[in-house]
Amino acid sequence: MANGVRDGLHRISQEQNNQYKQVLSFIIFLIVSLTMITATFLNPFFMKGQIRNSSNEVVVVRQVNKHFDALAETIGANKNGNANLLTTKQTQPIADHIIDYTLGSPWFKFSNMKLAKQILHDIDLNIDQGASSDAQLVQEKLKEQENNAPFDVIDTFNLNTITLGSNIAFVLLIVNVIILIMAIISLRSLISDMKLFFNSKMLTHEVTACGMWAGFWLILIAGILAIIPVIFNVEGLAVLGFVLEISSSIFLDFVIVGVVLYILSAIPWEISSPNN
């Protein structure tokens, strides 16, 4: 058996070895990245916790108030278009319902009327005597609008765009799961092929080297994405800018996972080195 292994080692060229490592590194990177995306961006529980971070609360308040100001102007209740009419406590339920609508029900959506009515309910429930006079005026005007109010919310909160985003998120979830399954199958197949050329120690060395490369690329790519909102002003990019701002701290989690992957791969890589 040892002779067979040694014969196998002579059959693999440096070019083939490099190809194995490149493909394996990419597959590991793909599996870790898609798992993280599914557990974070496509997870409503995680995202609702994320918008409660101190850095993201400000972004959420600003974004919801931007649409609330547009609603006030539409129904003729806008005294000061630059005013932040709602507080964090008042914007949080609206943001939660939007996340639940977008990510919570994994199926295609064709109507956003229910979401519009939920936002109206949030406005009516959370604007009390302690709220700003502008916010109370909007609340009164919305009651006067009666059946037209949900349509005003759909228009000013861009709920049609949110519906489109929800359907895209559902497609991404399906694609993620399919690619993850295919990647795991490919990983097992590739490692089985590599067993024909390497003994256990060399296989461990090669696989963990690929894990280190996957961790490095995850750190690099996620790190760049995390600092984009810090370096550039992305507020003018509408929904994309809002997503980038919220995503900045999430990509830092990706960086941490990349560092952990690199370290966990580096230890067995060093132990399985041919010099040891």
C-alpha positions as CSV (number, residue, x, y, z in Angstrom):
1,M,0.0,0.0,0.0
2,A,2.9,2.4,0.8
3,N,4.4,1.6,-2.6
4,G,1.1,2.4,-4.2
5,V,1.0,5.8,-2.5
6,R,4.5,6.6,-3.5
7,D,3.7,5.6,-7.1
8,G,0.7,7.9,-7.0
9,L,2.8,10.8,-5.8
10,H,4.9,10.5,-8.9
11,R,1.8,10.6,-11.2
12,I,0.7,14.0,-10.1
13,S,2.4,17.0,-11.7
14,Q,3.0,20.4,-10.1
15,E,0.4,21.9,-12.5
16,Q,-2.2,19.3,-11.4
17,N,-1.4,19.9,-7.8
18,N,-1.9,23.7,-8.2
19,Q,-5.2,23.1,-10.0
20,Y,-6.4,20.9,-7.1
21,K,-5.4,23.6,-4.6
22,Q,-7.0,26.4,-6.6
23,V,-10.3,24.6,-7.0
24,L,-10.3,23.4,-3.4
25,S,-9.6,26.9,-2.1
26,F,-12.4,28.3,-4.1
27,I,-14.9,25.6,-3.0
28,I,-14.0,26.2,0.7
29,F,-14.3,30.0,0.2
30,L,-17.7,29.5,-1.5
31,I,-19.0,27.2,1.2
32,V,-18.0,29.6,4.1
33,S,-19.2,32.7,2.2
34,L,-22.6,31.3,1.3
35,T,-23.1,29.9,4.8
36,M,-22.4,33.3,6.2
37,I,-24.7,35.1,3.8
38,T,-27.5,32.7,4.6
39,A,-27.0,33.0,8.3
40,T,-26.8,36.8,8.2
41,F,-28.2,38.7,5.3
42,L,-31.0,36.2,4.6
43,N,-31.8,35.6,8.3
44,P,-34.6,37.9,9.6
45,F,-33.7,37.2,13.3
46,F,-30.1,38.2,12.7
47,M,-31.0,41.3,10.7
48,K,-33.5,42.5,13.3
49,G,-30.8,42.2,15.9
50,Q,-28.3,43.9,13.6
51,I,-30.4,47.1,13.2
52,R,-30.4,47.4,17.0
53,N,-26.7,48.0,17.1
54,S,-25.8,51.5,18.2
55,S,-24.2,52.3,14.8
56,N,-27.1,51.0,12.8
57,E,-29.8,52.5,14.8
58,V,-28.9,55.9,13.5
59,V,-29.0,54.7,9.9
60,V,-32.4,53.1,10.4
61,V,-33.9,56.2,12.1
62,R,-32.6,58.4,9.2
63,Q,-33.9,56.0,6.5
64,V,-37.4,55.5,8.0
65,N,-37.7,59.3,8.7
66,K,-36.8,60.0,5.1
67,H,-39.8,58.0,4.0
68,F,-42.0,59.4,6.8
69,D,-41.1,62.9,5.7
70,A,-42.2,62.0,2.1
71,L,-45.4,60.6,3.5
72,A,-46.0,63.8,5.5
73,E,-45.5,65.8,2.3
74,T,-47.8,63.6,0.3
75,I,-50.7,64.0,2.7
76,G,-50.1,67.7,3.4
77,A,-48.8,67.4,6.9
78,N,-45.2,68.4,6.4
79,K,-44.3,71.5,8.4
80,N,-40.6,71.0,8.3
81,G,-39.2,68.6,5.6
82,N,-35.8,68.4,7.3
83,A,-37.2,67.3,10.6
84,N,-36.6,63.9,12.1
85,L,-40.2,63.2,13.0
86,L,-39.8,59.8,14.6
87,T,-37.5,58.5,17.3
88,T,-35.6,55.2,17.5
89,K,-38.5,53.6,19.5
90,Q,-41.0,54.7,16.9
91,T,-39.0,53.6,13.8
92,Q,-37.9,50.2,15.2
93,P,-41.3,48.4,14.8
94,I,-41.6,49.7,11.2
95,A,-38.1,48.4,10.4
96,D,-38.9,45.1,12.0
97,H,-42.1,44.6,9.9
98,I,-40.2,45.5,6.7
99,I,-37.5,42.9,7.6
100,D,-40.1,40.2,8.5
101,Y,-41.9,40.9,5.2
102,T,-38.7,40.8,3.2
103,L,-37.0,37.8,4.8
104,G,-39.4,36.2,7.1
105,S,-41.8,34.4,4.7
106,P,-39.7,32.4,2.2
107,W,-42.0,32.6,-0.8
108,F,-42.8,34.9,-3.7
109,K,-44.9,38.0,-2.8
110,F,-47.2,39.8,-5.1
111,S,-49.0,42.2,-2.7
112,N,-47.6,44.7,-0.1
113,M,-51.0,45.9,1.2
114,K,-50.7,44.0,4.4
115,L,-47.2,45.5,5.1
116,A,-48.6,49.0,4.4
117,K,-51.4,48.4,7.0
118,Q,-48.8,47.2,9.5
119,I,-46.8,50.4,9.0
120,L,-49.9,52.4,9.5
121,H,-50.7,50.5,12.7
122,D,-47.1,51.1,13.9
123,I,-47.5,54.8,13.3
124,D,-50.9,54.9,15.0
125,L,-49.7,52.8,18.0
126,N,-46.3,54.4,18.7
127,I,-47.0,58.1,18.1
128,D,-48.4,59.4,21.4
129,Q,-48.7,62.7,23.2
130,G,-44.9,62.6,23.8
131,A,-44.2,62.5,20.1
132,S,-43.3,65.6,18.1
133,S,-46.1,67.9,17.0
134,D,-45.2,67.1,13.4
135,A,-45.5,63.4,13.9
136,Q,-48.9,63.8,15.6
137,L,-50.1,65.9,12.7
138,V,-49.1,63.2,10.3
139,Q,-51.0,60.7,12.4
140,E,-54.2,62.9,12.3
141,K,-53.9,63.4,8.6
142,L,-53.5,59.6,8.0
143,K,-56.8,59.0,9.9
144,E,-58.5,61.5,7.6
145,Q,-57.2,59.7,4.6
146,E,-58.9,56.5,5.6
147,N,-58.8,54.0,2.7
148,N,-56.3,56.0,0.8
149,A,-53.7,55.9,3.6
150,P,-52.3,52.4,2.7
151,F,-51.7,53.5,-0.9
152,D,-49.8,56.6,0.3
153,V,-47.6,54.4,2.5
154,I,-46.9,52.1,-0.4
155,D,-45.9,55.0,-2.6
156,T,-43.8,57.0,0.0
157,F,-42.1,54.0,1.6
158,N,-41.3,52.4,-1.8
159,L,-43.0,49.2,-0.8
160,N,-43.0,48.0,-4.4
161,T,-39.2,48.1,-4.4
162,I,-39.3,46.2,-1.0
163,T,-41.5,43.6,-2.6
164,L,-39.1,43.2,-5.5
165,G,-36.2,42.9,-3.0
166,S,-38.1,40.3,-1.0
167,N,-38.6,38.1,-4.1
168,I,-34.9,38.6,-5.0
169,A,-34.0,37.5,-1.5
170,F,-36.1,34.4,-1.8
171,V,-34.4,33.5,-5.1
172,L,-31.0,34.1,-3.5
173,L,-31.9,31.8,-0.7
174,I,-32.8,29.0,-3.1
175,V,-29.7,29.5,-5.2
176,N,-27.6,29.6,-2.0
177,V,-28.9,26.3,-0.8
178,I,-28.5,24.6,-4.2
179,I,-24.9,25.9,-4.7
180,L,-24.0,24.9,-1.1
181,I,-25.2,21.4,-1.7
182,M,-23.3,21.2,-5.0
183,A,-20.2,22.7,-3.4
184,I,-20.2,20.2,-0.5
185,I,-20.6,17.3,-3.0
186,S,-17.7,18.7,-5.0
187,L,-15.6,19.1,-1.9
188,R,-16.0,15.5,-0.9
189,S,-15.4,14.4,-4.5
190,L,-12.2,16.5,-4.8
191,I,-10.8,15.3,-1.5
192,S,-11.5,11.7,-2.5
193,D,-9.5,12.3,-5.7
194,M,-6.7,13.8,-3.8
195,K,-6.5,10.7,-1.6
196,L,-5.3,8.8,-4.6
197,F,-2.2,11.0,-4.7
198,F,-1.5,11.9,-1.1
199,N,-1.1,10.1,2.2
200,S,-3.0,11.3,5.2
201,K,-0.3,13.8,6.4
202,M,0.2,15.3,2.9
203,L,-3.5,15.5,2.3
204,T,-4.0,17.4,5.6
205,H,-1.2,19.8,4.6
206,E,-2.7,20.5,1.2
207,V,-6.3,20.8,2.4
208,T,-5.4,23.2,5.3
209,A,-3.3,25.3,3.0
210,C,-6.4,25.7,0.9
211,G,-8.3,26.6,4.0
212,M,-5.7,29.3,4.7
213,W,-6.1,30.8,1.2
214,A,-9.9,30.7,1.6
215,G,-9.6,32.6,4.9
216,F,-7.3,35.1,3.4
217,W,-9.6,35.9,0.5
218,L,-12.6,36.1,2.8
219,I,-10.7,38.6,5.0
220,L,-9.6,40.7,2.0
221,I,-12.9,40.9,0.2
222,A,-15.1,41.3,3.3
223,G,-12.7,43.9,4.7
224,I,-12.9,46.0,1.5
225,L,-16.7,45.8,1.5
226,A,-16.8,46.8,5.2
227,I,-14.8,50.0,4.7
228,I,-16.6,51.2,1.6
229,P,-19.3,53.1,3.7
230,V,-16.5,54.5,5.9
231,I,-14.5,55.9,3.0
232,F,-17.3,56.9,0.6
233,N,-20.5,58.7,1.2
234,V,-23.1,56.2,0.1
235,E,-26.3,58.0,1.3
236,G,-27.0,59.1,-2.3
237,L,-27.3,55.5,-3.5
238,A,-30.8,55.1,-2.2
239,V,-31.6,51.5,-1.1
240,L,-28.1,50.3,-2.1
241,G,-26.5,53.0,0.1
242,F,-28.7,52.0,3.0
243,V,-27.8,48.3,2.6
244,L,-24.1,49.1,2.4
245,E,-24.3,51.1,5.6
246,I,-26.1,48.3,7.5
247,S,-23.8,45.7,5.9
248,S,-20.6,47.3,7.0
249,S,-20.7,45.7,10.5
250,I,-21.9,42.4,9.1
251,F,-18.9,42.2,6.8
252,L,-16.7,42.7,9.9
253,D,-18.2,39.5,11.1
254,F,-17.2,37.9,7.8
255,V,-13.6,39.2,8.5
256,I,-13.7,37.6,12.0
257,V,-14.8,34.3,10.5
258,G,-12.0,34.5,7.9
259,V,-9.4,35.1,10.6
260,V,-10.8,32.1,12.6
261,L,-10.7,29.9,9.4
262,Y,-7.1,31.0,8.7
263,I,-5.9,30.3,12.2
264,L,-7.7,26.9,12.5
265,S,-6.2,25.9,9.1
266,A,-2.7,27.3,9.9
267,I,-2.2,25.1,13.0
268,P,-2.7,21.7,11.4
269,W,-0.9,23.0,8.2
270,E,2.2,23.7,10.3
271,I,1.9,20.3,12.2
272,S,1.5,18.4,8.9
273,S,4.4,20.2,7.3
274,P,6.9,17.8,5.6
275,N,9.6,19.3,7.7
276,N,7.9,18.1,10.9
